[in-house]
Amino acid sequence: MGAMADADRLYFRQLLAGLDVAGDDFIAQQMVNFVYLVGDRETGEAVAIDLAYDVPGVLDVLAADGMRLVGALATHYHPDHVGGNLMGHEISGLADLLDRQEVPVHVQADEVEWVTRATGVGADQLVGHASGDVVTVGDIPITLIHTPGHTPGSQCFLVEGRLVAGDTLFLDGCGRTDLPGSDPEQMYLSLTQRLTQVPDDAVLFPGHLYSEKPSAPMGEVRRRNVVFRPQTAEQWMTMFAPS
């Protein structure tokens, strides 16, 4: 995984679409998506996670911070996270980024076909990964954790005590499991088994601002979030599986 970078070296920004970027975009304001920037201040390299709504605005933020984009990562294929058509509304995202500059786009292997379908980006422009793979930006390691449930190839990113979780886990609740590619049983396993490697003192950064706070320690989320209350898979399915 490489040496852990010191806290001052890590560049980490949480941007709220509809406010910090895409300020005039009504859909962004309604969807309250987060875009994340992760990088190495020493090398000036950064990657964007779930880049959607305002590619130029995000690149402007990076430039103002003295950083340059060298890659993109996606938690899952939904257009509000990667761009594409969302209920008749066109959202900019990965296709627009790649029109501007060629950078690797890291997705979970099971999500490649879904991302290409949603965005029009060719499969040859995507890098498919397995759980446990590490993407390094500068000297900052980002560990990929496959967390299917919301979509087949949903993944979370663990970087320096921070978990960028997309729609796998929110501070309150979790991603829907009644959409194409969703699987409530896999979501239960992702929450209760695949994410056990994430310590309680890690901070959860979700894919949407669905709570008063934009982030919280995993220990607090595990204590308070109703999705962790069932003691068995059967109980979880009774409470959260689509009827």
C-alpha positions in Angstrom: 0.0 0.0 0.0 3.0 2.3 0.5 3.8 4.7 3.2 1.0 6.6 4.9 1.3 10.3 4.1 1.2 12.8 6.9 -2.0 14.8 7.5 -0.6 18.0 5.9 0.2 16.1 2.7 -3.3 14.8 2.1 -5.5 17.0 0.0 -9.2 16.2 0.7 -12.2 18.3 -0.3 -15.9 17.6 -0.1 -17.9 19.7 -2.6 -21.7 19.9 -2.5 -23.1 20.1 -6.0 -25.7 22.9 -6.2 -23.7 25.0 -3.8 -19.9 24.6 -4.0 -20.1 23.8 -7.7 -23.0 23.9 -10.2 -24.5 26.6 -8.0 -27.2 27.5 -10.6 -28.2 23.9 -11.4 -31.7 23.1 -10.1 -31.2 19.3 -10.4 -27.9 19.5 -8.5 -29.7 21.5 -5.8 -32.4 18.9 -5.5 -30.1 15.9 -5.6 -27.5 17.3 -3.1 -24.7 15.1 -4.4 -21.2 15.3 -3.0 -18.1 15.4 -5.3 -14.8 14.5 -3.6 -11.3 15.6 -4.4 -8.4 13.6 -3.1 -4.7 14.3 -3.7 -1.1 14.7 -2.7 -0.3 18.4 -1.9 3.4 17.6 -2.4 3.1 16.4 -6.0 0.0 18.5 -6.8 -1.8 15.5 -8.2 -5.5 14.8 -7.4 -8.4 12.6 -8.4 -12.1 13.4 -8.4 -14.6 11.0 -7.0 -18.1 11.0 -8.5 -17.5 13.9 -10.8 -20.9 15.1 -12.0 -22.9 18.3 -12.7 -20.0 20.8 -13.2 -16.7 19.5 -14.6 -15.3 23.0 -15.3 -16.2 24.1 -11.8 -14.5 21.2 -10.2 -11.4 21.7 -12.3 -11.4 25.4 -11.3 -11.5 24.4 -7.6 -8.5 22.2 -8.2 -6.6 24.9 -10.1 -7.3 27.5 -7.4 -5.9 25.0 -4.9 -2.8 24.5 -7.0 -3.7 20.9 -7.9 -4.2 19.1 -11.2 -6.5 16.3 -12.0 -4.8 13.0 -12.9 -7.7 10.6 -12.6 -11.3 9.9 -11.6 -13.0 7.3 -9.5 -16.7 6.3 -9.4 -18.6 4.8 -6.6 -21.3 3.5 -9.0 -23.0 4.1 -12.3 -26.0 6.3 -11.5 -26.0 9.5 -13.6 -26.0 11.8 -10.6 -22.6 10.4 -9.8 -21.0 9.9 -13.2 -23.2 11.9 -15.6 -25.8 10.8 -18.1 -29.6 11.0 -18.4 -31.5 11.3 -15.1 -35.2 11.2 -15.7 -34.9 13.3 -18.8 -32.3 15.6 -17.5 -28.8 15.5 -18.9 -26.1 15.7 -16.3 -22.5 16.3 -17.2 -19.8 14.0 -15.9 -17.2 11.5 -17.1 -17.9 12.0 -20.8 -17.4 15.7 -20.5 -14.2 15.2 -18.5 -12.7 12.8 -21.0 -13.5 15.3 -23.8 -11.3 17.8 -22.0 -8.5 15.5 -20.9 -7.6 11.8 -21.0 -7.3 10.4 -17.5 -7.9 7.0 -16.1 -11.4 6.4 -14.7 -11.4 3.8 -12.0 -14.6 1.7 -11.5 -15.4 -1.7 -10.0 -15.1 -4.4 -12.6 -18.8 -5.4 -12.3 -19.8 -1.8 -12.9 -18.0 -1.3 -16.3 -20.9 -2.2 -18.5 -23.3 -0.1 -16.4 -21.1 3.0 -16.5 -20.6 2.7 -20.3 -24.4 2.4 -20.7 -25.1 5.4 -18.5 -22.4 7.7 -19.8 -21.5 6.6 -23.3 -17.8 6.4 -22.2 -16.1 3.4 -23.9 -15.1 0.4 -21.8 -11.6 0.9 -23.0 -11.6 4.3 -21.2 -12.4 2.6 -17.9 -10.1 0.7 -15.5 -12.0 -2.1 -13.8 -10.9 -3.1 -10.3 -11.4 -5.8 -7.8 -12.0 -5.2 -4.1 -8.8 -4.5 -2.2 -7.1 -2.8 -5.2 -5.2 0.4 -4.3 -5.2 3.5 -6.5 -2.3 5.8 -5.6 -2.4 9.5 -6.3 1.0 11.0 -5.7 2.0 9.1 -2.5 -1.6 8.9 -1.2 -3.1 5.3 -1.3 -6.8 4.9 -1.9 -8.1 1.4 -1.0 -11.1 0.2 -3.0 -13.8 -1.8 -1.3 -16.4 -3.6 -3.4 -19.8 -3.0 -1.7 -22.6 -4.3 -4.0 -26.2 -3.8 -3.0 -27.2 -0.4 -4.3 -25.7 -1.5 -7.7 -23.7 -4.6 -8.7 -20.3 -2.7 -8.7 -20.8 -0.1 -6.0 -17.6 0.6 -4.2 -16.3 2.7 -1.3 -12.9 4.3 -1.0 -10.8 4.3 2.2 -8.2 7.0 2.3 -6.3 8.1 5.4 -9.1 7.4 7.9 -11.8 8.6 5.6 -14.5 6.4 3.9 -16.0 7.9 0.8 -19.1 5.6 0.5 -21.2 6.9 -2.4 -24.7 5.5 -2.0 -23.7 2.4 -0.1 -24.0 4.1 3.3 -25.4 7.4 4.5 -25.2 8.9 8.0 -28.9 7.9 8.2 -30.0 4.9 6.1 -28.4 3.4 3.0 -28.8 3.4 -0.7 -32.0 2.1 -2.3 -32.2 -1.6 -3.2 -35.2 -1.5 -5.5 -33.4 -0.1 -8.6 -31.9 -2.0 -11.6 -28.9 -4.0 -10.5 -29.8 -3.6 -6.8 -29.7 -6.5 -4.4 -30.9 -6.2 -0.8 -29.1 -9.3 0.4 -25.8 -8.1 -1.0 -26.4 -4.7 0.7 -26.8 -6.4 4.0 -23.5 -8.3 3.5 -21.7 -5.1 2.4 -22.8 -3.2 5.5 -22.2 -6.0 8.0 -19.2 -7.8 6.5 -17.4 -6.0 3.7 -17.2 -2.7 5.6 -16.0 -4.3 8.9 -12.5 -3.5 7.8 -13.3 0.2 8.3 -12.6 1.1 11.9 -15.0 3.1 14.1 -12.7 6.1 14.2 -12.8 6.4 10.4 -15.0 9.2 9.2 -17.9 8.5 6.8 -18.3 10.8 3.8 -21.5 9.9 2.0 -22.6 10.4 -1.6 -25.5 12.8 -0.7 -26.2 15.4 2.0 -29.2 13.5 3.4 -28.5 14.4 7.0 -27.8 17.6 9.0 -24.1 16.9 9.1 -22.0 16.2 6.0 -19.9 13.5 7.7 -19.6 11.5 10.9 -17.4 8.8 12.6 -18.2 5.3 11.6 -18.6 4.3 15.2 -21.4 6.9 15.6 -23.0 5.8 12.3 -23.0 2.2 13.4 -24.6 3.1 16.7 -27.3 5.4 15.4 -28.1 4.3 11.8 -31.2 2.1 11.7 -29.6 -0.2 9.0 -27.3 -1.6 11.7 -30.0 -2.5 14.1 -31.1 -5.9 12.7 -29.2 -8.8 14.3 -29.7 -11.2 11.4 -30.0 -11.2 7.6 -33.6 -12.3 8.0 -34.4 -9.3 10.2 -32.6 -7.0 7.8 -34.5 -8.3 4.8 -37.8 -7.9 6.7 -37.1 -4.3 7.5 -35.3 -3.1 4.3 -35.9 -5.4 1.4 -38.4 -4.1 -1.2 -41.8 -5.7 -0.7 
